[in-house]
Amino acid sequence: MAQAPIDFYFDFSSPYGYLAAHRVEALGAETGREILWHPILLGVAFKATGQSPLVSQPLRGPYHLNDMKRSARRLGLPFQLPDGFPLATMAAARAFYWAEATSPVAAKKLALALLNACFAEGTNITKAETVAAIAADLGFIAEAVMAGIADPAIKEKLRAETDVAIARGVFGSPFFIADGELFWGNDRLADLRDWILTGGW
Amino acid sequence: MAQAPIDFYFDFSSPYGYLAAHRVEALGAETGREILWHPILLGVAFKATGQSPLVSQPLRGPYHLNDMKRSARRLGLPFQLPDGFPLATMAAARAFYWAEATSPVAAKKLALALLNACFAEGTNITKAETVAAIAADLGFIAEAVMAGIADPAIKEKLRAETDVAIARGVFGSPFFIADGELFWGNDRLADLRDWILTGGW
């Protein structure tokens, strides 16, 4: 019988989500678990927790900016903050769910391309047109992407995914849930891996 | 020539500080670096960052309570939150600096005993009398501890250490500074170790 999948929550405006997105499928392969990607709008969770975007905070902002860069260097990934960071990422998240309805595999490729555009190349991916152009480079039909981003059912899907995430205890990005256990942060992927492989401790 | 020491900042009311205190000297031995322990009052830093004690926060509180427990289990350390958590820890921190003026080694032993009383046994260590009793079990003279905790010069030392910490960018516990590089969290000790051993990346 197939093992339960791992839920991978992230916001398209999350630098640590970008880093984790490059690692999580390898963890899925190693543990034999499917990874379900769930882009969400972290701002909604921030309202519940009273948090604000990290890089704008005194002390915590400068620390994390340095930590994002050195974490990326360690993983061998290019890194820069996009213009206008932190970004509104409704269009990107909706495009993901629109693509996922046709092909989860294609949706993950789109998500990675959007995250790379944002954090490897520094592109502001807020606008639907930008998202559609990046998707078009992967072979999606730009007009169909635009229609998907504007589709009320897709908007509702993103709202519902964000609500479910918060109800399950998600408050940051990246966030992982496996076998009912929650792990927050790119720096906890090794813990998640060990938890699954050992059955927990 | 001796290598530069590693600064280890923590608050006596910090569960993750307790966990790190049990690990940091082994890291010092492995890397050949002296560890300088600096208890501080994290509440002062929280005023600068707008943060509040973790376990009282929606979503973040329940997550971290579970994470503290599983982090302790993984390290084979007993764990419970003390009565009245989060605690005011001026007395404990002042006792540390009082003891350190005589013997940094004895001060570290005292710090570990206080952290164990707090997070292994669940003792509320806020009161000076409680701190003095724990110190007395280690051979300190209780009256001398009490006098140290009340000494204006020791109070000023704690204030100054906390101010210096914030000026250096410290905003959480545990927090490490080595060779000008900042690392936050018990879960970043492996990164700190690798950074020192490799010279950084």
Interface residues (C-beta under 8 A of the other chain):
Chain A: A45 A48 T49 G50 Q51 S52 Q57 P58 L59 R60 P62 Y63 N66 D67 R70 R73 R74 I166 G169 V170 F171 L182 W184 G185 D187 R188 D191 G200 W201
Chain B: A45 A48 T49 G50 Q51 S52 Q57 P58 L59 R60 P62 Y63 N66 D67 R70 R73 R74 I166 G169 V170 F171 E181 L182 W184 G185 D187 R188 D191 G200 W201
